[in-house]
Amino acid sequence: MVPDAKVRDYLLNPDNLQNGGKAGLFASFGFAAAEWSVLAAALSRHVIDNEVVAETISAHGTKYVVRCNLMSPDGRNPCMTSVWIVDVGGSIYRLVTAF
């Protein structure tokens, strides 16, 4: 699951000072805040199409780090990292962040 607000208000929002420049990074590959659902769809595919490179179990659930090609609007499909969590007792992957 990719929460709309995570993409719209965090990853693609250049005014969000907590995103560490992620909005500019994603914009450089053709992702746009006005079309935030394009990044949401790409991230949804990212976790399916790429390899889990790290897994950590905590009291909150299991965190997965996924790396490599993110399908981008400009076709360059950069190697990116996305972080997901499956809450304890759950079965749904939820996006934590991407960079």
C-alpha positions in Angstrom: 0.0 0.0 0.0 1.3 3.4 -1.0 -0.5 6.1 1.1 -1.5 9.0 -1.0 -0.3 11.6 1.5 3.1 9.9 1.7 3.6 10.6 -2.0 1.7 13.9 -2.4 2.6 15.6 0.8 6.1 14.2 1.5 8.0 12.7 -1.4 6.8 15.1 -4.1 6.3 18.2 -2.0 9.3 20.6 -2.4 8.0 22.7 0.5 8.3 19.8 2.9 11.5 20.5 4.7 11.6 17.0 6.2 11.9 15.2 2.9 15.6 16.0 2.5 15.3 17.1 -1.2 13.4 13.9 -2.3 10.9 16.1 -4.3 13.8 17.4 -6.4 15.2 14.0 -6.9 11.9 12.5 -8.1 11.3 15.6 -10.3 14.6 15.1 -12.0 13.2 11.8 -13.3 10.0 13.3 -14.5 7.7 12.7 -11.5 5.4 15.7 -10.8 3.4 16.7 -7.8 0.4 17.4 -10.0 0.5 13.8 -11.1 1.4 12.2 -7.8 -0.4 9.0 -8.7 2.3 8.2 -11.3 4.9 7.9 -8.5 2.5 6.0 -6.3 2.0 3.4 -9.1 5.7 3.2 -9.8 6.4 2.6 -6.1 3.7 -0.1 -6.0 5.5 -1.9 -8.9 8.9 -1.3 -7.3 8.3 -3.6 -4.4 7.0 -6.3 -6.7 9.5 -6.0 -9.5 12.8 -5.7 -7.5 14.8 -7.6 -5.0 14.6 -7.2 -1.2 18.1 -6.4 -0.1 17.5 -6.2 3.6 15.0 -7.4 6.2 14.7 -6.3 9.8 12.2 -7.5 12.4 11.2 -5.2 15.2 8.3 -4.8 17.7 6.4 -2.9 15.0 6.7 -5.5 12.3 9.1 -6.5 9.5 10.8 -3.8 7.5 12.0 -4.6 4.0 14.5 -2.6 1.9 14.0 -2.9 -1.9 16.5 -1.7 -4.5 16.8 -0.9 -8.1 14.8 0.1 -11.1 12.0 2.5 -10.5 9.9 3.0 -13.7 10.1 6.7 -14.3 8.2 9.0 -16.7 11.4 10.0 -18.5 12.3 6.4 -19.1 15.7 6.5 -17.3 14.3 4.1 -14.6 16.9 4.9 -11.9 18.1 2.4 -9.3 16.2 3.7 -6.2 15.6 2.4 -2.7 12.1 2.0 -1.2 11.5 0.9 2.4 8.3 -1.0 3.4 6.9 -2.4 6.6 4.5 -5.2 7.3 2.9 -4.6 10.7 3.0 -7.3 13.3 0.1 -9.7 12.5 -0.5 -8.0 9.2 0.1 -9.0 5.6 0.0 -5.7 3.7 3.3 -4.0 2.7 3.1 -0.3 3.6 5.5 2.3 2.1 7.7 3.9 4.7 9.9 6.0 2.4 11.8 6.0 -0.9 15.0 7.7 -2.1 
